[in-house]
Amino acid sequence: MPNIPPGPKAILLNGIVVGEVRSTGNTDQDAEAVRAFLKEKGLHKEVTPFQAVFNQAIAFANTSAHIYEKNLRRRPRNGFSPAPFVVNAAFSIELYLKALAQKHGKALRGHELVKLHHSLPTKAHLEINQVIPKCAAHRALGEQQISLAIFSI
């Protein structure tokens, strides 16, 4: 981690400045000072490992969607954007699968999406099946089309 020069530092929470702490230059000490400040103000919220992975999945999915909307959906298309679009989309799917497994008490390892999908606990598969109709309706696709897309991988 880079050294942070000592001195006053603004504390941002969801992009909003909520206060200030004095940095010591030691990132571990500074992180603890920020945590203590947020707890004192009632702003600290513990994040479970599931929530952390799920939040990262959302961030990568949003990045993929942004690349698609800005560089691929419109003409002229940016020829350099397909690879970052696919990488961010695939990584978000990987993280969603791992978060879903974690939610159901199982840790998954690896990067192969099909293997991760097949390794999900039964309850996770049932949860996926429950949201298929909503996803299909949101995308104006028939349920069978979504099912075939998900389960043919």
Protein Blocks (a to p, Z undefined) as FASTA:
>chain_A
ZZddeddddddeehiafbdcddehiaklmmmmmmmmmmmnopaccddfklmmmmmmmmmm
mmmmmmmmmmmmpccddfklmmmmmmmmmmmmmmmmmmmmmmnopacedjbfklmmmmpc
fklmmmmmmmmmmmmmmnopafklmmmmmmmZZ
